[in-house]
Each structure stands twice: as C-alpha cells, then as structure tokens.
Amino acid sequence: MLLRWEAAVPPGAAVQLEVRASFDGQSWSEWGLVEADPDLWVPEDGPEVYWSHDIYAGEGARFWQVRAFFFGFLPGGNRRLA
C-alpha cells in the first residue's frame, strides 16, 4: 500500500502519520510510523503533496487506519490534512 497526503506545514512545524492494519476489523497490528518517500514525488503533485514508502502488513489485510499528529503549529492555527 502507498499513502498519499497533502499537508500545509509551516516552518518549524511537522505532521506525523501512523498506520495500522487488520484482517477482520477487530484485531489490529501495532501502529507504525509512515515515512515520506521523496523519490515518488513529481512536480505535478504540487509542493504540499507527500507519498509514503511501500507499506506491507501481510497478505489479506483488509482494513487500515491512519492517524495524524501535528507538532509545532500555533494554537488555533489551521491544520489541514487531506
């Protein structure tokens, strides 16, 4: 699986994504850090687009959850992740 996300990240701030997988939607793997792969980015994507490295959680994983953490954003600031 690959993740693609868009994030407007101001200087000094960061967005961290984590993902986990499940075969049945009830028993979940541990959360794993999603790292961006700059080699997959192309100029046509735009400056706020990121792609992950390949993510493998085993054959047959049917359910995925992604969570995001925002660091260094000003209180009340706009946090946009798509």
C-alpha angles and dihedrals in degrees: 000000000000125000122212120191140170120217133168100214117183120215111284093022132099142193119212122194127198128187137194133183140212137192095206106020092248108067112054136194120237117279112268129199116251112219124198118242107212091190090071095054118100126187091249088065092067130233097285097053123103133183127203130227114257110292118207123185101165136281115305100021102152103172129059133184125194126193129187132210122198120208129187098008117141115255108269091013122141113269111191124176123165 
